[in-house]
């Protein structure tokens, strides 16, 4: 997952007819720019697995099914805000919790408490492990800058700005929209396109001339709902099933990395 693939991988699709006219790109952050997706998945697993025995006591000696950091992370929490991720997981497991309030301490008793627990676990992981950008990010961003394509970074996470600063990437972007902005502006999370639309607005480029690059299913669906000119799914694992799933949720094409993105946007690979 850490090594960048070279060149685009996609079948002919409607995306091949849409690349002309792209003047801006909006990038998701976790899993696209930063190698933090596995850490988020681990933090969600520690959070949910620690609460599941309280929510679903063992039945006939069998403990509750633990959180799946691959399938359930991808389908339920990836790309979503912490609160929306908690709600989606609870709904999938048919667990009812009171919403609580934003000031709830980390715990298992309310939706806000579980979200705070995940925040606490993830923050501890960051203090231990740090953060880094994927190897293909800076070359791709430099090439987009050379081609005068404006760029924004988007994330549902409140950590995004500090993480991008830690990875020394903020100077490559003309705009940034993160979880703190979403809270301040009362923007709904993905799959609603509000975060992407806010980023395009800050870039001064309409969605009809903006591409979205996403690795999360909720994110590509948000790009489709927002009627962006091109929705590029990113599958760094080169998993055929994930490629098909990204397409099914709204990706016009799927790439294994960012190396080929500038050429794709110029219509050099269609």
Secondary structure as a PSIPRED ss2 file (coil, helix, strand):
# PSIPRED VFORMAT (PSIPRED V4.0)

   1 X C   1.000  0.000  0.000
   2 X C   1.000  0.000  0.000
   3 X C   1.000  0.000  0.000
   4 X C   1.000  0.000  0.000
   5 X C   1.000  0.000  0.000
   6 X C   1.000  0.000  0.000
   7 X C   1.000  0.000  0.000
   8 X E   0.000  0.000  1.000
   9 X C   1.000  0.000  0.000
  10 X C   1.000  0.000  0.000
  11 X C   1.000  0.000  0.000
  12 X C   1.000  0.000  0.000
  13 X C   1.000  0.000  0.000
  14 X H   0.000  1.000  0.000
  15 X H   0.000  1.000  0.000
  16 X H   0.000  1.000  0.000
  17 X H   0.000  1.000  0.000
  18 X C   1.000  0.000  0.000
  19 X C   1.000  0.000  0.000
  20 X C   1.000  0.000  0.000
  21 X C   1.000  0.000  0.000
  22 X C   1.000  0.000  0.000
  23 X C   1.000  0.000  0.000
  24 X E   0.000  0.000  1.000
  25 X E   0.000  0.000  1.000
  26 X E   0.000  0.000  1.000
  27 X E   0.000  0.000  1.000
  28 X E   0.000  0.000  1.000
  29 X C   1.000  0.000  0.000
  30 X E   0.000  0.000  1.000
  31 X C   1.000  0.000  0.000
  32 X C   1.000  0.000  0.000
  33 X C   1.000  0.000  0.000
  34 X E   0.000  0.000  1.000
  35 X C   1.000  0.000  0.000
  36 X C   1.000  0.000  0.000
  37 X H   0.000  1.000  0.000
  38 X H   0.000  1.000  0.000
  39 X H   0.000  1.000  0.000
  40 X H   0.000  1.000  0.000
  41 X H   0.000  1.000  0.000
  42 X H   0.000  1.000  0.000
  43 X H   0.000  1.000  0.000
  44 X H   0.000  1.000  0.000
  45 X H   0.000  1.000  0.000
  46 X H   0.000  1.000  0.000
  47 X H   0.000  1.000  0.000
  48 X H   0.000  1.000  0.000
  49 X H   0.000  1.000  0.000
  50 X H   0.000  1.000  0.000
  51 X H   0.000  1.000  0.000
  52 X H   0.000  1.000  0.000
  53 X H   0.000  1.000  0.000
  54 X H   0.000  1.000  0.000
  55 X H   0.000  1.000  0.000
  56 X C   1.000  0.000  0.000
  57 X C   1.000  0.000  0.000
  58 X C   1.000  0.000  0.000
  59 X E   0.000  0.000  1.000
  60 X C   1.000  0.000  0.000
  61 X C   1.000  0.000  0.000
  62 X E   0.000  0.000  1.000
  63 X C   1.000  0.000  0.000
  64 X C   1.000  0.000  0.000
  65 X C   1.000  0.000  0.000
  66 X C   1.000  0.000  0.000
  67 X C   1.000  0.000  0.000
  68 X C   1.000  0.000  0.000
  69 X C   1.000  0.000  0.000
  70 X C   1.000  0.000  0.000
  71 X H   0.000  1.000  0.000
  72 X H   0.000  1.000  0.000
  73 X H   0.000  1.000  0.000
  74 X H   0.000  1.000  0.000
  75 X H   0.000  1.000  0.000
  76 X H   0.000  1.000  0.000
  77 X H   0.000  1.000  0.000
  78 X C   1.000  0.000  0.000
  79 X C   1.000  0.000  0.000
  80 X C   1.000  0.000  0.000
  81 X C   1.000  0.000  0.000
  82 X H   0.000  1.000  0.000
  83 X H   0.000  1.000  0.000
  84 X H   0.000  1.000  0.000
  85 X H   0.000  1.000  0.000
  86 X H   0.000  1.000  0.000
  87 X H   0.000  1.000  0.000
  88 X H   0.000  1.000  0.000
  89 X H   0.000  1.000  0.000
  90 X H   0.000  1.000  0.000
  91 X H   0.000  1.000  0.000
  92 X H   0.000  1.000  0.000
  93 X C   1.000  0.000  0.000
  94 X C   1.000  0.000  0.000
  95 X C   1.000  0.000  0.000
  96 X C   1.000  0.000  0.000
  97 X C   1.000  0.000  0.000
  98 X E   0.000  0.000  1.000
  99 X C   1.000  0.000  0.000
 100 X C   1.000  0.000  0.000
 101 X C   1.000  0.000  0.000
 102 X C   1.000  0.000  0.000
 103 X C   1.000  0.000  0.000
 104 X C   1.000  0.000  0.000
 105 X C   1.000  0.000  0.000
 106 X C   1.000  0.000  0.000
 107 X C   1.000  0.000  0.000
 108 X C   1.000  0.000  0.000
 109 X C   1.000  0.000  0.000
 110 X E   0.000  0.000  1.000
 111 X H   0.000  1.000  0.000
 112 X H   0.000  1.000  0.000
 113 X H   0.000  1.000  0.000
 114 X H   0.000  1.000  0.000
 115 X H   0.000  1.000  0.000
 116 X H   0.000  1.000  0.000
 117 X H   0.000  1.000  0.000
 118 X H   0.000  1.000  0.000
 119 X H   0.000  1.000  0.000
 120 X H   0.000  1.000  0.000
 121 X H   0.000  1.000  0.000
 122 X H   0.000  1.000  0.000
 123 X H   0.000  1.000  0.000
 124 X H   0.000  1.000  0.000
 125 X H   0.000  1.000  0.000
 126 X H   0.000  1.000  0.000
 127 X H   0.000  1.000  0.000
 128 X H   0.000  1.000  0.000
 129 X H   0.000  1.000  0.000
 130 X C   1.000  0.000  0.000
 131 X C   1.000  0.000  0.000
 132 X C   1.000  0.000  0.000
 133 X E   0.000  0.000  1.000
 134 X C   1.000  0.000  0.000
 135 X H   0.000  1.000  0.000
 136 X H   0.000  1.000  0.000
 137 X H   0.000  1.000  0.000
 138 X H   0.000  1.000  0.000
 139 X H   0.000  1.000  0.000
 140 X H   0.000  1.000  0.000
 141 X H   0.000  1.000  0.000
 142 X H   0.000  1.000  0.000
 143 X H   0.000  1.000  0.000
 144 X H   0.000  1.000  0.000
 145 X H   0.000  1.000  0.000
 146 X H   0.000  1.000  0.000
 147 X C   1.000  0.000  0.000
 148 X C   1.000  0.000  0.000
 149 X C   1.000  0.000  0.000
 150 X E   0.000  0.000  1.000
 151 X E   0.000  0.000  1.000
 152 X E   0.000  0.000  1.000
 153 X E   0.000  0.000  1.000
 154 X E   0.000  0.000  1.000
 155 X C   1.000  0.000  0.000
 156 X C   1.000  0.000  0.000
 157 X C   1.000  0.000  0.000
 158 X C   1.000  0.000  0.000
 159 X C   1.000  0.000  0.000
 160 X H   0.000  1.000  0.000
 161 X H   0.000  1.000  0.000
 162 X H   0.000  1.000  0.000
 163 X H   0.000  1.000  0.000
 164 X H   0.000  1.000  0.000
 165 X H   0.000  1.000  0.000
 166 X H   0.000  1.000  0.000
 167 X C   1.000  0.000  0.000
 168 X C   1.000  0.000  0.000
 169 X C   1.000  0.000  0.000
 170 X H   0.000  1.000  0.000
 171 X H   0.000  1.000  0.000
 172 X H   0.000  1.000  0.000
 173 X C   1.000  0.000  0.000
 174 X C   1.000  0.000  0.000
 175 X E   0.000  0.000  1.000
 176 X E   0.000  0.000  1.000
 177 X E   0.000  0.000  1.000
 178 X C   1.000  0.000  0.000
 179 X H   0.000  1.000  0.000
 180 X H   0.000  1.000  0.000
 181 X H   0.000  1.000  0.000
 182 X H   0.000  1.000  0.000
 183 X H   0.000  1.000  0.000
 184 X H   0.000  1.000  0.000
 185 X H   0.000  1.000  0.000
 186 X C   1.000  0.000  0.000
 187 X C   1.000  0.000  0.000
 188 X C   1.000  0.000  0.000
 189 X C   1.000  0.000  0.000
 190 X C   1.000  0.000  0.000
 191 X C   1.000  0.000  0.000
 192 X C   1.000  0.000  0.000
 193 X C   1.000  0.000  0.000
 194 X H   0.000  1.000  0.000
 195 X H   0.000  1.000  0.000
 196 X H   0.000  1.000  0.000
 197 X H   0.000  1.000  0.000
 198 X H   0.000  1.000  0.000
 199 X H   0.000  1.000  0.000
 200 X H   0.000  1.000  0.000
 201 X H   0.000  1.000  0.000
 202 X H   0.000  1.000  0.000
 203 X H   0.000  1.000  0.000
 204 X C   1.000  0.000  0.000
 205 X C   1.000  0.000  0.000
 206 X C   1.000  0.000  0.000
 207 X H   0.000  1.000  0.000
 208 X H   0.000  1.000  0.000
 209 X H   0.000  1.000  0.000
 210 X E   0.000  0.000  1.000
 211 X E   0.000  0.000  1.000
 212 X E   0.000  0.000  1.000
 213 X E   0.000  0.000  1.000
 214 X E   0.000  0.000  1.000
 215 X C   1.000  0.000  0.000
 216 X C   1.000  0.000  0.000
 217 X H   0.000  1.000  0.000
 218 X H   0.000  1.000  0.000
 219 X H   0.000  1.000  0.000
 220 X H   0.000  1.000  0.000
 221 X H   0.000  1.000  0.000
 222 X H   0.000  1.000  0.000
 223 X H   0.000  1.000  0.000
 224 X H   0.000  1.000  0.000
 225 X H   0.000  1.000  0.000
 226 X C   1.000  0.000  0.000
 227 X C   1.000  0.000  0.000
 228 X C   1.000  0.000  0.000
 229 X C   1.000  0.000  0.000
 230 X E   0.000  0.000  1.000
 231 X E   0.000  0.000  1.000
 232 X E   0.000  0.000  1.000
 233 X E   0.000  0.000  1.000
 234 X E   0.000  0.000  1.000
 235 X C   1.000  0.000  0.000
 236 X C   1.000  0.000  0.000
 237 X C   1.000  0.000  0.000
 238 X C   1.000  0.000  0.000
 239 X C   1.000  0.000  0.000
 240 X H   0.000  1.000  0.000
 241 X H   0.000  1.000  0.000
 242 X H   0.000  1.000  0.000
 243 X H   0.000  1.000  0.000
 244 X H   0.000  1.000  0.000
 245 X H   0.000  1.000  0.000
 246 X H   0.000  1.000  0.000
 247 X H   0.000  1.000  0.000
 248 X H   0.000  1.000  0.000
 249 X C   1.000  0.000  0.000
 250 X C   1.000  0.000  0.000
 251 X C   1.000  0.000  0.000
 252 X C   1.000  0.000  0.000
 253 X E   0.000  0.000  1.000
 254 X E   0.000  0.000  1.000
 255 X E   0.000  0.000  1.000
 256 X C   1.000  0.000  0.000
 257 X C   1.000  0.000  0.000
 258 X C   1.000  0.000  0.000
 259 X C   1.000  0.000  0.000
 260 X C   1.000  0.000  0.000
 261 X H   0.000  1.000  0.000
 262 X H   0.000  1.000  0.000
 263 X H   0.000  1.000  0.000
 264 X H   0.000  1.000  0.000
 265 X H   0.000  1.000  0.000
 266 X C   1.000  0.000  0.000
 267 X C   1.000  0.000  0.000
 268 X C   1.000  0.000  0.000
 269 X C   1.000  0.000  0.000
 270 X C   1.000  0.000  0.000
